[in-house]
Amino acid sequence: MLNLSATLIAFLSFVAVVLFICVMVYRNADRLEAFLERKFRKKSPRHNDDLK
C-alpha cells in the first residue's frame, strides 16, 4: 500500500519547486524580456502592404 504521507511530502515539494521557479522568473522578468528581445529581434521589419 502506498504511504500517503510520503506522497503528500513529494507533492508539496513539487509544488514548492514550481512556485519557487515562478517567483524567480517573475522577479527577473525585465531582464528576461530584454534578453528575449535581443535574441529574437527581427532583422528587417515586414510590410504587409500587399494585403490591402
All heavy atoms as TSV, in Angstrom:
chain	resi	resn	atom	element	x	y	z
A	1	MET	N	N	0.846	-1.190	0.000
A	1	MET	CA	C	0.000	0.000	0.000
A	1	MET	C	C	0.883	1.242	0.000
A	1	MET	O	O	1.931	1.288	0.629
A	1	MET	CB	C	-0.907	-0.026	1.230
A	1	MET	CG	C	-1.932	1.056	1.235
A	1	MET	SD	S	-3.117	0.775	2.556
A	1	MET	CE	C	-4.104	2.207	2.341
A	2	LEU	N	N	0.417	2.251	-0.720
A	2	LEU	CA	C	1.192	3.476	-0.870
A	2	LEU	C	C	1.118	4.304	0.412
A	2	LEU	O	O	0.053	4.484	1.000
A	2	LEU	CB	C	0.625	4.272	-2.044
A	2	LEU	CG	C	1.418	5.460	-2.510
A	2	LEU	CD1	C	2.778	5.005	-3.020
A	2	LEU	CD2	C	0.690	6.170	-3.623
A	3	ASN	N	N	2.264	4.778	0.829
A	3	ASN	CA	C	2.329	5.604	2.022
A	3	ASN	C	C	1.857	7.017	1.661
A	3	ASN	O	O	2.496	7.716	0.883
A	3	ASN	CB	C	3.763	5.618	2.544
A	3	ASN	CG	C	3.857	6.294	3.885
A	3	ASN	OD1	O	2.891	6.874	4.358
A	3	ASN	ND2	N	5.020	6.219	4.493
A	4	LEU	N	N	0.730	7.430	2.218
A	4	LEU	CA	C	0.131	8.710	1.832
A	4	LEU	C	C	0.936	9.900	2.344
A	4	LEU	O	O	0.941	10.949	1.702
A	4	LEU	CB	C	-1.307	8.782	2.323
A	4	LEU	CG	C	-2.275	7.840	1.611
A	4	LEU	CD1	C	-3.677	8.012	2.170
A	4	LEU	CD2	C	-2.276	8.070	0.122
A	5	SER	N	N	1.612	9.774	3.453
A	5	SER	CA	C	2.402	10.907	3.944
A	5	SER	C	C	3.606	11.153	3.033
A	5	SER	O	O	3.966	12.303	2.769
A	5	SER	CB	C	2.846	10.673	5.386
A	5	SER	OG	O	3.662	9.526	5.463
A	6	ALA	N	N	4.208	10.081	2.515
A	6	ALA	CA	C	5.327	10.251	1.576
A	6	ALA	C	C	4.825	10.875	0.283
A	6	ALA	O	O	5.500	11.730	-0.307
A	6	ALA	CB	C	5.993	8.913	1.305
A	7	THR	N	N	3.643	10.478	-0.151
A	7	THR	CA	C	3.056	11.055	-1.362
A	7	THR	C	C	2.757	12.534	-1.154
A	7	THR	O	O	3.015	13.363	-2.040
A	7	THR	CB	C	1.765	10.297	-1.730
A	7	THR	OG1	O	2.067	8.915	-1.862
A	7	THR	CG2	C	1.177	10.820	-3.013
A	8	LEU	N	N	2.230	12.875	0.002
A	8	LEU	CA	C	1.924	14.274	0.307
A	8	LEU	C	C	3.200	15.105	0.364
A	8	LEU	O	O	3.239	16.220	-0.177
A	8	LEU	CB	C	1.162	14.363	1.628
A	8	LEU	CG	C	0.713	15.760	2.047
A	8	LEU	CD1	C	-0.280	16.315	1.033
A	8	LEU	CD2	C	0.104	15.722	3.429
A	9	ILE	N	N	4.236	14.581	0.968
A	9	ILE	CA	C	5.514	15.301	1.040
A	9	ILE	C	C	6.082	15.506	-0.361
A	9	ILE	O	O	6.556	16.591	-0.706
A	9	ILE	CB	C	6.509	14.551	1.946
A	9	ILE	CG1	C	6.048	14.657	3.387
A	9	ILE	CG2	C	7.914	15.099	1.787
A	9	ILE	CD1	C	6.824	13.781	4.348
A	10	ALA	N	N	6.012	14.488	-1.207
A	10	ALA	CA	C	6.524	14.603	-2.570
A	10	ALA	C	C	5.719	15.625	-3.365
A	10	ALA	O	O	6.288	16.443	-4.101
A	10	ALA	CB	C	6.494	13.245	-3.258
A	11	PHE	N	N	4.401	15.596	-3.223
A	11	PHE	CA	C	3.561	16.547	-3.948
A	11	PHE	C	C	3.822	17.971	-3.484
A	11	PHE	O	O	3.949	18.890	-4.310
A	11	PHE	CB	C	2.083	16.187	-3.766
A	11	PHE	CG	C	1.152	17.167	-4.407
A	11	PHE	CD1	C	1.016	17.217	-5.783
A	11	PHE	CD2	C	0.433	18.064	-3.632
A	11	PHE	CE1	C	0.168	18.130	-6.379
A	11	PHE	CE2	C	-0.415	18.982	-4.219
A	11	PHE	CZ	C	-0.549	19.010	-5.599
A	12	LEU	N	N	3.918	18.183	-2.184
A	12	LEU	CA	C	4.175	19.531	-1.669
A	12	LEU	C	C	5.567	20.022	-2.063
A	12	LEU	O	O	5.749	21.218	-2.324
A	12	LEU	CB	C	3.990	19.561	-0.159
A	12	LEU	CG	C	2.543	19.396	0.318
A	12	LEU	CD1	C	2.489	19.380	1.836
A	12	LEU	CD2	C	1.639	20.474	-0.249
A	13	SER	N	N	6.518	19.123	-2.137
A	13	SER	CA	C	7.854	19.507	-2.604
A	13	SER	C	C	7.805	19.940	-4.062
A	13	SER	O	O	8.437	20.923	-4.448
A	13	SER	CB	C	8.825	18.341	-2.446
A	13	SER	OG	O	8.936	17.985	-1.101
A	14	PHE	N	N	7.057	19.213	-4.877
A	14	PHE	CA	C	6.898	19.573	-6.281
A	14	PHE	C	C	6.251	20.948	-6.415
A	14	PHE	O	O	6.707	21.788	-7.193
A	14	PHE	CB	C	6.060	18.514	-7.002
A	14	PHE	CG	C	5.721	18.869	-8.405
A	14	PHE	CD1	C	6.667	18.783	-9.406
A	14	PHE	CD2	C	4.443	19.293	-8.735
A	14	PHE	CE1	C	6.361	19.116	-10.720
A	14	PHE	CE2	C	4.123	19.625	-10.029
A	14	PHE	CZ	C	5.079	19.540	-11.024
A	15	VAL	N	N	5.199	21.183	-5.659
A	15	VAL	CA	C	4.510	22.479	-5.693
A	15	VAL	C	C	5.459	23.589	-5.250
A	15	VAL	O	O	5.485	24.670	-5.851
A	15	VAL	CB	C	3.236	22.439	-4.826
A	15	VAL	CG1	C	2.641	23.830	-4.645
A	15	VAL	CG2	C	2.206	21.510	-5.447
A	16	ALA	N	N	6.261	23.334	-4.228
A	16	ALA	CA	C	7.200	24.345	-3.741
A	16	ALA	C	C	8.249	24.676	-4.803
A	16	ALA	O	O	8.593	25.849	-4.998
A	16	ALA	CB	C	7.878	23.853	-2.466
A	17	VAL	N	N	8.743	23.669	-5.518
A	17	VAL	CA	C	9.736	23.907	-6.570
A	17	VAL	C	C	9.119	24.713	-7.709
A	17	VAL	O	O	9.733	25.666	-8.207
A	17	VAL	CB	C	10.313	22.567	-7.079
A	17	VAL	CG1	C	11.106	22.757	-8.354
A	17	VAL	CG2	C	11.175	21.933	-6.002
A	18	VAL	N	N	7.900	24.368	-8.111
A	18	VAL	CA	C	7.234	25.110	-9.187
A	18	VAL	C	C	6.991	26.556	-8.765
A	18	VAL	O	O	7.229	27.486	-9.544
A	18	VAL	CB	C	5.916	24.413	-9.599
A	18	VAL	CG1	C	5.101	25.287	-10.525
A	18	VAL	CG2	C	6.221	23.075	-10.259
A	19	LEU	N	N	6.540	26.775	-7.548
A	19	LEU	CA	C	6.312	28.139	-7.066
A	19	LEU	C	C	7.622	28.919	-6.987
A	19	LEU	O	O	7.658	30.107	-7.317
A	19	LEU	CB	C	5.624	28.114	-5.701
A	19	LEU	CG	C	4.145	27.787	-5.723
A	19	LEU	CD1	C	3.619	27.681	-4.293
A	19	LEU	CD2	C	3.369	28.835	-6.500
A	20	PHE	N	N	8.695	28.268	-6.565
A	20	PHE	CA	C	9.994	28.924	-6.494
A	20	PHE	C	C	10.449	29.363	-7.881
A	20	PHE	O	O	10.925	30.490	-8.063
A	20	PHE	CB	C	11.022	27.972	-5.867
A	20	PHE	CG	C	12.396	28.546	-5.816
A	20	PHE	CD1	C	12.717	29.518	-4.886
A	20	PHE	CD2	C	13.372	28.128	-6.701
A	20	PHE	CE1	C	13.991	30.064	-4.837
A	20	PHE	CE2	C	14.644	28.664	-6.666
A	20	PHE	CZ	C	14.960	29.630	-5.731
A	21	ILE	N	N	10.277	28.487	-8.870
A	21	ILE	CA	C	10.653	28.840	-10.247
A	21	ILE	C	C	9.814	30.012	-10.742
A	21	ILE	O	O	10.342	30.945	-11.363
A	21	ILE	CB	C	10.522	27.614	-11.165
A	21	ILE	CG1	C	11.595	26.583	-10.803
A	21	ILE	CG2	C	10.627	28.007	-12.632
A	21	ILE	CD1	C	11.437	25.256	-11.503
A	22	CYS	N	N	8.519	29.988	-10.461
A	22	CYS	CA	C	7.641	31.088	-10.889
A	22	CYS	C	C	8.046	32.409	-10.237
A	22	CYS	O	O	8.057	33.449	-10.898
A	22	CYS	CB	C	6.194	30.763	-10.561
A	22	CYS	SG	S	5.505	29.448	-11.577
A	23	VAL	N	N	8.391	32.384	-8.965
A	23	VAL	CA	C	8.801	33.609	-8.270
A	23	VAL	C	C	10.103	34.137	-8.847
A	23	VAL	O	O	10.256	35.348	-9.070
A	23	VAL	CB	C	8.924	33.348	-6.755
A	23	VAL	CG1	C	9.655	34.467	-6.048
A	23	VAL	CG2	C	7.544	33.147	-6.155
A	24	MET	N	N	11.049	33.250	-9.135
A	24	MET	CA	C	12.328	33.701	-9.684
A	24	MET	C	C	12.149	34.288	-11.086
A	24	MET	O	O	12.777	35.294	-11.422
A	24	MET	CB	C	13.334	32.547	-9.714
A	24	MET	CG	C	13.740	32.080	-8.338
A	24	MET	SD	S	14.271	33.411	-7.245
A	24	MET	CE	C	15.774	33.906	-8.024
A	25	VAL	N	N	11.299	33.687	-11.904
A	25	VAL	CA	C	11.043	34.231	-13.239
A	25	VAL	C	C	10.336	35.579	-13.122
A	25	VAL	O	O	10.649	36.519	-13.855
A	25	VAL	CB	C	10.221	33.233	-14.077
A	25	VAL	CG1	C	9.701	33.869	-15.350
A	25	VAL	CG2	C	11.068	32.011	-14.412
A	26	TYR	N	N	9.396	35.702	-12.195
A	26	TYR	CA	C	8.688	36.967	-12.004
A	26	TYR	C	C	9.637	38.074	-11.551
A	26	TYR	O	O	9.559	39.206	-12.029
A	26	TYR	CB	C	7.569	36.778	-10.976
A	26	TYR	CG	C	6.814	38.041	-10.678
A	26	TYR	CD1	C	5.886	38.537	-11.582
A	26	TYR	CD2	C	7.034	38.743	-9.497
A	26	TYR	CE1	C	5.194	39.704	-11.317
A	26	TYR	CE2	C	6.346	39.904	-9.225
A	26	TYR	CZ	C	5.430	40.381	-10.134
A	26	TYR	OH	O	4.757	41.532	-9.869
A	27	ARG	N	N	10.550	37.744	-10.656
A	27	ARG	CA	C	11.492	38.751	-10.156
A	27	ARG	C	C	12.464	39.204	-11.236
A	27	ARG	O	O	12.928	40.339	-11.224
A	27	ARG	CB	C	12.266	38.210	-8.963
A	27	ARG	CG	C	11.413	38.093	-7.721
A	27	ARG	CD	C	12.213	37.559	-6.577
A	27	ARG	NE	N	13.383	38.382	-6.352
A	27	ARG	CZ	C	13.740	38.880	-5.189
A	27	ARG	NH1	N	13.006	38.621	-4.134
A	27	ARG	NH2	N	14.814	39.618	-5.070
A	28	ASN	N	N	12.792	38.319	-12.170
A	28	ASN	CA	C	13.752	38.640	-13.222
A	28	ASN	C	C	13.057	38.864	-14.568
A	28	ASN	O	O	13.682	38.703	-15.620
A	28	ASN	CB	C	14.778	37.512	-13.358
A	28	ASN	CG	C	15.623	37.389	-12.122
A	28	ASN	OD1	O	16.039	38.384	-11.547
A	28	ASN	ND2	N	15.876	36.169	-11.695
A	29	ALA	N	N	11.786	39.229	-14.557
A	29	ALA	CA	C	11.019	39.345	-15.790
A	29	ALA	C	C	11.573	40.429	-16.715
A	29	ALA	O	O	11.625	40.235	-17.931
A	29	ALA	CB	C	9.555	39.621	-15.472
A	30	ASP	N	N	11.986	41.554	-16.177
A	30	ASP	CA	C	12.511	42.637	-17.018
A	30	ASP	C	C	13.792	42.205	-17.727
A	30	ASP	O	O	13.967	42.448	-18.921
A	30	ASP	CB	C	12.769	43.885	-16.182
A	30	ASP	CG	C	11.490	44.518	-15.669
A	30	ASP	OD1	O	10.441	44.312	-16.320
A	30	ASP	OD2	O	11.545	45.194	-14.640
A	31	ARG	N	N	14.675	41.566	-16.983
A	31	ARG	CA	C	15.923	41.100	-17.579
A	31	ARG	C	C	15.656	40.010	-18.623
A	31	ARG	O	O	16.265	39.978	-19.684
A	31	ARG	CB	C	16.830	40.553	-16.486
A	31	ARG	CG	C	18.243	40.355	-16.950
A	31	ARG	CD	C	19.148	39.820	-15.869
A	31	ARG	NE	N	18.833	40.337	-14.542
A	31	ARG	CZ	C	19.274	39.797	-13.426
A	31	ARG	NH1	N	20.039	38.736	-13.462
A	31	ARG	NH2	N	18.957	40.317	-12.268
A	32	LEU	N	N	14.706	39.125	-18.314
A	32	LEU	CA	C	14.350	38.064	-19.250
A	32	LEU	C	C	13.727	38.634	-20.519
A	32	LEU	O	O	14.028	38.195	-21.635
A	32	LEU	CB	C	13.393	37.084	-18.580
A	32	LEU	CG	C	12.910	35.900	-19.394
A	32	LEU	CD1	C	14.087	35.007	-19.764
A	32	LEU	CD2	C	11.870	35.117	-18.632
A	33	GLU	N	N	12.867	39.648	-20.374
A	33	GLU	CA	C	12.243	40.274	-21.537
A	33	GLU	C	C	13.285	40.954	-22.422
A	33	GLU	O	O	13.248	40.836	-23.652
A	33	GLU	CB	C	11.205	41.296	-21.079
A	33	GLU	CG	C	10.485	41.958	-22.226
A	33	GLU	CD	C	9.501	43.010	-21.760
A	33	GLU	OE1	O	9.481	43.326	-20.558
A	33	GLU	OE2	O	8.753	43.507	-22.611
A	34	ALA	N	N	14.236	41.646	-21.814
A	34	ALA	CA	C	15.282	42.299	-22.591
A	34	ALA	C	C	16.138	41.265	-23.329
A	34	ALA	O	O	16.497	41.461	-24.496
A	34	ALA	CB	C	16.151	43.150	-21.674
A	35	PHE	N	N	16.447	40.156	-22.669
A	35	PHE	CA	C	17.229	39.102	-23.302
A	35	PHE	C	C	16.482	38.506	-24.494
A	35	PHE	O	O	17.056	38.304	-25.563
A	35	PHE	CB	C	17.544	38.004	-22.279
A	35	PHE	CG	C	18.114	36.764	-22.886
A	35	PHE	CD1	C	19.424	36.739	-23.321
A	35	PHE	CD2	C	17.341	35.626	-23.027
A	35	PHE	CE1	C	19.956	35.587	-23.884
A	35	PHE	CE2	C	17.859	34.485	-23.585
A	35	PHE	CZ	C	19.173	34.462	-24.018
A	36	LEU	N	N	15.184	38.248	-24.315
A	36	LEU	CA	C	14.410	37.649	-25.409
A	36	LEU	C	C	14.231	38.617	-26.569
A	36	LEU	O	O	14.209	38.197	-27.727
A	36	LEU	CB	C	13.053	37.172	-24.893
A	36	LEU	CG	C	13.114	35.973	-23.943
A	36	LEU	CD1	C	11.734	35.632	-23.425
A	36	LEU	CD2	C	13.743	34.780	-24.619
A	37	GLU	N	N	14.111	39.922	-26.260
A	37	GLU	CA	C	14.014	40.903	-27.342
A	37	GLU	C	C	15.310	40.957	-28.144
A	37	GLU	O	O	15.275	41.055	-29.370
A	37	GLU	CB	C	13.699	42.288	-26.779
A	37	GLU	CG	C	12.250	42.486	-26.463
A	37	GLU	CD	C	11.965	43.894	-26.009
A	37	GLU	OE1	O	12.866	44.758	-26.086
A	37	GLU	OE2	O	10.829	44.133	-25.581
A	38	ARG	N	N	16.445	40.881	-27.479
A	38	ARG	CA	C	17.714	40.877	-28.204
A	38	ARG	C	C	17.877	39.599	-29.018
A	38	ARG	O	O	18.361	39.626	-30.137
A	38	ARG	CB	C	18.883	40.990	-27.219
A	38	ARG	CG	C	19.098	42.362	-26.678
A	38	ARG	CD	C	20.439	42.468	-25.970
A	38	ARG	NE	N	20.685	41.383	-25.044
A	38	ARG	CZ	C	20.383	41.391	-23.745
A	38	ARG	NH1	N	19.797	42.463	-23.234
A	38	ARG	NH2	N	20.658	40.369	-22.976
A	39	LYS	N	N	17.464	38.490	-28.458
A	39	LYS	CA	C	17.687	37.198	-29.118
A	39	LYS	C	C	16.761	37.003	-30.316
A	39	LYS	O	O	17.174	36.461	-31.336
A	39	LYS	CB	C	17.493	36.064	-28.121
A	39	LYS	CG	C	17.845	34.712	-28.668
A	39	LYS	CD	C	18.100	33.744	-27.555
A	39	LYS	CE	C	18.480	32.392	-28.067
A	39	LYS	NZ	N	19.777	32.370	-28.711
A	40	PHE	N	N	15.513	37.435	-30.202
A	40	PHE	CA	C	14.530	37.180	-31.247
A	40	PHE	C	C	14.122	38.431	-32.011
A	40	PHE	O	O	13.047	38.487	-32.587
A	40	PHE	CB	C	13.287	36.513	-30.646
A	40	PHE	CG	C	13.575	35.165	-30.070
A	40	PHE	CD1	C	13.557	34.965	-28.705
A	40	PHE	CD2	C	13.875	34.103	-30.899
A	40	PHE	CE1	C	13.829	33.724	-28.164
A	40	PHE	CE2	C	14.140	32.854	-30.374
A	40	PHE	CZ	C	14.120	32.664	-29.007
A	41	ARG	N	N	14.975	39.439	-32.004
A	41	ARG	CA	C	14.671	40.668	-32.737
A	41	ARG	C	C	14.654	40.363	-34.231
A	41	ARG	O	O	15.524	39.671	-34.747
A	41	ARG	CB	C	15.720	41.727	-32.442
A	41	ARG	CG	C	15.441	43.051	-33.144
A	41	ARG	CD	C	16.534	44.042	-32.886
A	41	ARG	NE	N	16.646	44.284	-31.448
A	41	ARG	CZ	C	17.758	44.648	-30.854
A	41	ARG	NH1	N	18.865	44.780	-31.541
A	41	ARG	NH2	N	17.792	44.854	-29.550
A	42	LYS	N	N	13.659	40.890	-34.908
A	42	LYS	CA	C	13.571	40.679	-36.358
A	42	LYS	C	C	14.639	41.517	-37.049
A	42	LYS	O	O	14.850	42.678	-36.711
A	42	LYS	CB	C	12.192	41.055	-36.869
A	42	LYS	CG	C	11.114	40.133	-36.355
A	42	LYS	CD	C	9.768	40.521	-36.920
A	42	LYS	CE	C	8.700	39.598	-36.376
A	42	LYS	NZ	N	7.381	39.948	-36.846
A	43	LYS	N	N	15.291	40.920	-38.014
A	43	LYS	CA	C	16.366	41.622	-38.718
A	43	LYS	C	C	15.810	42.752	-39.586
A	43	LYS	O	O	16.333	43.837	-39.619
A	43	LYS	CB	C	17.151	40.641	-39.597
A	43	LYS	CG	C	17.766	39.509	-38.812
A	43	LYS	CD	C	18.793	40.004	-37.827
A	43	LYS	CE	C	19.389	38.846	-37.069
A	43	LYS	NZ	N	20.145	39.215	-35.916
A	44	SER	N	N	14.735	42.485	-40.290
A	44	SER	CA	C	14.104	43.525	-41.097
A	44	SER	C	C	12.589	43.439	-40.906
A	44	SER	O	O	12.022	42.356	-41.009
A	44	SER	CB	C	14.463	43.346	-42.576
A	44	SER	OG	O	13.983	42.107	-43.032
A	45	PRO	N	N	11.964	44.556	-40.644
A	45	PRO	CA	C	10.515	44.510	-40.444
A	45	PRO	C	C	9.787	44.182	-41.743
A	45	PRO	O	O	10.172	44.625	-42.825
A	45	PRO	CB	C	10.170	45.924	-39.958
A	45	PRO	CG	C	11.295	46.762	-40.420
A	45	PRO	CD	C	12.510	45.888	-40.479
A	46	ARG	N	N	8.762	43.370	-41.631
A	46	ARG	CA	C	7.963	43.010	-42.808
A	46	ARG	C	C	6.826	44.010	-42.968
A	46	ARG	O	O	6.187	44.405	-42.006
A	46	ARG	CB	C	7.378	41.615	-42.630
A	46	ARG	CG	C	8.415	40.539	-42.562
A	46	ARG	CD	C	7.737	39.216	-42.434
A	46	ARG	NE	N	8.717	38.169	-42.187
A	46	ARG	CZ	C	8.415	36.937	-41.842
A	46	ARG	NH1	N	7.161	36.604	-41.699
A	46	ARG	NH2	N	9.350	36.064	-41.645
A	47	HIS	N	N	6.570	44.379	-44.200
A	47	HIS	CA	C	5.476	45.290	-44.502
A	47	HIS	C	C	4.379	44.506	-45.186
A	47	HIS	O	O	4.631	43.757	-46.136
A	47	HIS	CB	C	5.944	46.440	-45.381
A	47	HIS	CG	C	6.987	47.290	-44.712
A	47	HIS	ND1	N	6.692	48.110	-43.646
A	47	HIS	CD2	C	8.310	47.434	-44.929
A	47	HIS	CE1	C	7.792	48.712	-43.249
A	47	HIS	NE2	N	8.793	48.326	-44.013
A	48	ASN	N	N	3.160	44.663	-44.737
A	48	ASN	CA	C	2.038	43.934	-45.299
A	48	ASN	C	C	1.209	44.850	-46.196
A	48	ASN	O	O	0.008	44.927	-46.081
A	48	ASN	CB	C	1.166	43.352	-44.177
A	48	ASN	CG	C	1.891	42.268	-43.414
A	48	ASN	OD1	O	2.740	41.572	-43.984
A	48	ASN	ND2	N	1.570	42.116	-42.150
A	49	ASP	N	N	1.876	45.561	-47.103
A	49	ASP	CA	C	1.167	46.475	-47.983
A	49	ASP	C	C	0.333	45.720	-49.002
A	49	ASP	O	O	-0.671	46.249	-49.496
A	49	ASP	CB	C	2.149	47.386	-48.698
A	49	ASP	CG	C	2.842	48.316	-47.713
A	49	ASP	OD1	O	2.253	48.590	-46.641
A	49	ASP	OD2	O	3.955	48.772	-48.013
A	50	ASP	N	N	0.725	44.533	-49.388
A	50	ASP	CA	C	0.006	43.796	-50.422
A	50	ASP	C	C	-1.280	43.176	-49.916
A	50	ASP	O	O	-2.051	42.642	-50.698
A	50	ASP	CB	C	0.901	42.716	-51.032
A	50	ASP	CG	C	1.412	41.749	-49.973
A	50	ASP	OD1	O	1.426	42.123	-48.789
A	50	ASP	OD2	O	1.774	40.616	-50.349
A	51	LEU	N	N	-1.581	43.263	-48.632
A	51	LEU	CA	C	-2.804	42.671	-48.093
A	51	LEU	C	C	-3.998	43.600	-48.219
A	51	LEU	O	O	-5.110	43.209	-47.951
A	51	LEU	CB	C	-2.594	42.296	-46.624
A	51	LEU	CG	C	-1.590	41.185	-46.361
A	51	LEU	CD1	C	-1.452	40.970	-44.862
A	51	LEU	CD2	C	-1.991	39.901	-47.059
A	52	LYS	N	N	-3.777	44.837	-48.626
A	52	LYS	CA	C	-4.881	45.800	-48.723
A	52	LYS	C	C	-5.786	45.502	-49.891
A	52	LYS	O	O	-5.444	45.012	-50.890
A	52	LYS	CB	C	-4.341	47.210	-48.852
A	52	LYS	CG	C	-3.674	47.655	-47.570
A	52	LYS	CD	C	-3.189	49.082	-47.723
A	52	LYS	CE	C	-2.540	49.521	-46.447
A	52	LYS	NZ	N	-2.013	50.858	-46.532
